Amino acid sequence: MTLSQTTGRRDFLRQSLIIGTGLLAGPSVFAFGPRPNSRFNGVQIGAITYSFRSMPVTPDDIIRYCQQCGLSALELKGDTAEPYAGSPSFAKIREWRETVGMEKFVELRKKFRKAGITIYAYKPNALGEKNSDGEIEHAMKAAKALGASSVTVELPKDPAHSKRLADIAAKYKMYVGYHAHTQATDTAWDEALTQSPWNTLNLDCGHYIAAGGNNTPASLLALIEAKQDRISSLHLKDRRTKENGAANVEWGKGDTPIREILKLLKDKGYKFPVSIELEYPIPTGSDAVKEVTKCVAYAKAALV
């Protein structure tokens, strides 16, 4: 047998073996790249898909970004999920939400999990005071279908709305994580928390620090410890204090105690996930994926 015949036979056997094990089975089996892992020493680092708003945000795009960043978990916004599920124009979206089935949301959960990515929170634009009960129920059902344990929404000014959300959430055993900006104080969530065990904090650490006043790195760490059993997720960004201009800045250049927060979560064994939220200006020559990758690396270095 000649060398070329031997080589050809080996190539044929190798290809047969690969096909037999599914490695050449095409996109339907291995549609995406390596499975990412962003759980470091027990702390789940994820990102809100808002971080990639400067880029296309289809599910396949988001999966690719997660693989490039090394992210294995997400807070998914509705602007990725709802178009995938067939949402119509804004004018007709209420009726669609009130009637659509959950098949495409289940399909989306499977699509992400196949790539090694879980969805722990869902943030659709369907939880406001002007949304119908049917739309809110849709959001809860969609979150459940996506595999999330919470939905996230801005903390309402009217306590009646957080009570309304909690009552609907209880039917689906879905936590509602309330997000605050610079109106955050140590007591901002107290009324919502007393209304229902399904009302929780989606605590944005950067916005809390930027509020200034009594909000300090020490008080933020104390708030996390005090409310740890009522936090469904954190948002992590670096902001300067109000006195220092309150700007969103690259991690490590602001006043948010990011390393201390992550160390607290690790040392105490807190299980709620952390969402990277990219809000600082993207430097010239970079993009959202590169900047989120830096944030993941920063978090990992703080945790290992």
N, C-alpha and C positions, 0 to 999 in steps of 0.2 A: 504494500500500500504506500503510495507516495505521500510526501509531507502535505501537499494540498488536499489530498483525499482525507488524510487523518484530521487535518484542521477542519475541513468541511463537516466531517462526521461529528467532531466535538461540538462545533457550533450548532449543528442540528440537535444534538442531545441537550445542549445547554438551553436552547430555545424551547425545546419540548418541555424541559423541567420548569422553566419560567412560566410557560403557558399553563402547565398543569397546576402550579401553585397560585395562579391568578395574577402574577406580577405583570403580565401583558394584557390583562383583561380589559383595559381601556378605562375611560373616564367614569363609567358607571360603577366601577369597583374602587378605583383609586383616583378619585377626581381631584384630590388636593395633595399637598406636600406633607412634610413630616408633622406629626402631632405635637403641638406646642405644650408647654407646661409652665405656668406662671404661679404655681403654689410653692411658696418658699418658706420652709420651716413652719408649716401649718397655716400660713397667712395667704389667702387667695387674693392675688392681684389681678384685677381685670381692667376694663376701660369702658366708658360710655361711648357709644358710637358717634355721638356728637363730636368727639375728638377728631374724627375724620371728615368733618363737614366741608372742608375745602377740596375734597376729592369725591369721586363717585361712591355711592353707598348702597349698591345692590348687595344682596347676600354674598355672591361670589367675590365681589370686591372686598367686603368686610372680612371674609374668611382669609383671603390672601393677605390682607393687612395684618391680621392676627398672627398668621404664620411667620410673616416677616418680623413682627415685633416680639414673637414668642409668647403671645397671650393665649390663655386657655379658657378664659371666662369673659362674659360681656354683660353690660347693661345695654339692652337693645332698644333703640328708639323706633317709634312707629313709622318714621319715614323710610325705614328699610323693610319692615315687616308688612305693612299694609299694601304697598304697591305689589309686592310678591304675591299677596293673597288676592289681588285683583281689585283693589279699591278704585272707585270711579273719581270723577272730578269732585272738587270740594263741595260744590253745590248739592251733590247727591250723596255725600258720604254718610250722612246721618242714617238714611234709610238702609244703606249698604251695611253699616255696622250693626244695625238692629236686626238684620235678617241673615247675614252671611254665616255659613257653617265654619267649623274649625279645622277642616281637612288640610288646608294649605298652611296653617300655623303649625299643625303637627308635622307636616312634611318639612317645614322650615327647621323645626327643632331637630329632626333626624338629620337634616343636611349639615347643620352645625356640629352635631355630636359625632357624625361620621368623620369630621375633620378634627375631632378632639377638643371641641369648644362647647362649653355649657353656657346657658343664658340664665343668670340668676335674678335679673330685674328687667322689667319692661316699662318703657316710658312713651306711651302714645299720646297724641293730642286729643284725648277723648275723656278726660277726667275733670274738666273745668265746670264751673258753676252753670255755664250755658249749655253744657252737654246734657242730653236726656238720660234718664235712668237706663234706657235700653243701650245707649252708647257706653255707659259706665259698666254695665253688665258684660257687654262685648269685650271691653278692655280686660276685665277680670278673667273671662273665659279664654281669651287669647293668651294672656300671661300664663295661665295654667297649661294650655296646649304647648306653649313654647318651653315649658319646664321651669319657669321662673317661680320664685317664692314670694316676690313682691312686685308691686307696681310703684312707680315714683311720680311725684307731682309736686308743684309748688305749694308751700304751706298757705292755705286759704286765709284771707283776712276775716272771713265770716265763719265762726265756729260751727254754724249750722251745716256748712258744706263738708267739713271734715267728719261730722257726725253722719251725714248722708253717705259719704264714701265708705266709712267704716261699716255701716249697716249692710251695704251691698257687698262689701269685701268679706264679711262674716259668712255669707251664704256660700262663698267659694273658698273659704279658708285661705285667703290671700292677704298678705300684709300690704299696707299702704305706707310707703316711705315718703315723708314730707321733707322737701328740699327748701332751704332758706338761703337768701343772699345776705346782704349786709344788715338786714333787720334781725339777724340771729342774735339771741341772747341765751343765757342759761335757762331761762324760763319760757322761751318762745313756743315750745312744743307742749307745755304742760297741760293746757286745756284739751288739746287733741288726744294726748296720752290718757287722760282720765276718762275720755269718752268711750274708749274701746281698746281691748288688747290687740286689735288688728291695726291700730294706728301706731306708727313707729317713726323713727328719725332716719332720714337720708341726709346725714350730717355732712355739709360741705365745709371742710376744715379751712380752706383758703378764704372763703367768704367770711367765715366767723372771725378770722384774724384781721381781715381788712376792715371790719366794722369798728375796730378800735375801742376806746373807752375801757370798760371793765373786761373786755374780751382780750385775754392774753394767752401766750403759749401755755402757761401753767393752768389757767382756768379751762382751756380747751382739753388738756389731758385729764383734768379732774371731771369735766363734763362727760367725756368718753367713759371713764370708770363708773361714774354715777348712773349713766343711762345705758350701760353696755347691754343690758337685757332687753332694751327697747330700741336698739339700733338695728335696722335691717341692712344698711350698707353705708359706707363712707364715700364721699367724693374727695379726692386728693389733688390739690394743686398748690403752687407756691404763690402767695400774695404778700405784699408788704402791708404793714399796718396803716391805718388811716393817717397817722402822724407822719409816716414815711411815704405817703402818696398813694397807697392802696393798689399799686400796679400789679398785674399778673406778670410774673417773671419766670425764667427758667428755674428748674428745681435746684435748690441750694443757694439761690441768690435773694430769696425773700425772707419773710419772718415766720412762715408757717413751720412748726417743728416737725417736719416730715419724718426724720429719722427717729425722733422720740415717740411719735405716734405709732410707727411700725414696730418699734421695739416693745412698746406697751402691748400691742396686739399679740406679738409673739410670746412675750413673757407671761401674759395672763391667759393665753390660749383662747382668745376671743375668736369666734367662728364667722362673724359677718364679713362679707367681701369688701374689697377696696376698689373703687372705680377711679382710674386715672382720668382726669378731665383736662384735656389740653386746651388752655385758653390764652396762654401767652403768645405774643406775635411770633410767627414762624420766621426764623432767620433767612436771609437771602441765600439761595442755593440749597435750602433744605426743603422738607415737606413734612406733612403730619405724621407719616409712618416713621420717618427718621427721628422725629422729636418724641413720639410715644415710645419708640425703642429706647431712647435715652432715659425716659422716665421709668421704664421697666427695669433697666440696668441699675438705676439709682435705688429703686425699691429693693431689688435683689441684694445689692451690696449692703443695704441697711439691715437685711434680715438673715444673712448667712455669715 
